[in-house]
Amino acid sequence: MMYGYGEMMGSAGTLGLLTWLVIFIDLILVGVWLWQQIAKK
């Protein structure tokens, strides 16, 4: 029972890490795009 619970927590942790990684990359890309827009003016 505890083993199955541990497996679920492990997969949820990996999914959460991937989600945060995608959000982090998106924020960097948006920041670079905004910086380019400001630099053009």
Legacy VTK file of the C-alpha trace (Angstrom):
# vtk DataFile Version 3.0
C-alpha trace
ASCII
DATASET POLYDATA
POINTS 41 float
0.000 0.000 0.000
2.712 2.490 0.991
4.782 1.479 -2.063
1.918 2.369 -4.441
1.410 5.683 -2.625
5.117 6.455 -2.940
5.004 5.732 -6.676
2.091 8.160 -7.149
3.917 10.896 -5.228
7.052 10.287 -7.310
5.225 10.658 -10.638
3.381 13.760 -9.372
6.723 15.285 -8.327
8.204 14.657 -11.785
5.121 16.135 -13.482
5.273 19.201 -11.238
8.980 19.651 -11.993
8.327 19.477 -15.752
5.447 21.971 -15.426
7.664 24.446 -13.519
10.437 23.947 -16.093
8.051 24.805 -18.972
6.728 27.890 -17.107
10.311 29.004 -16.351
11.332 28.682 -20.043
8.183 30.544 -21.130
8.976 33.410 -18.739
12.533 33.662 -20.119
11.260 33.692 -23.715
8.651 36.373 -22.915
11.309 38.418 -21.107
13.687 38.216 -24.097
10.874 39.145 -26.505
9.873 42.156 -24.363
13.519 43.244 -24.104
13.833 43.096 -27.912
10.635 45.145 -28.332
11.962 47.812 -25.930
15.447 47.775 -27.532
13.954 48.430 -31.004
12.309 51.698 -29.924
LINES 1 42
41 0 1 2 3 4 5 6 7 8 9 10 11 12 13 14 15 16 17 18 19 20 21 22 23 24 25 26 27 28 29 30 31 32 33 34 35 36 37 38 39 40
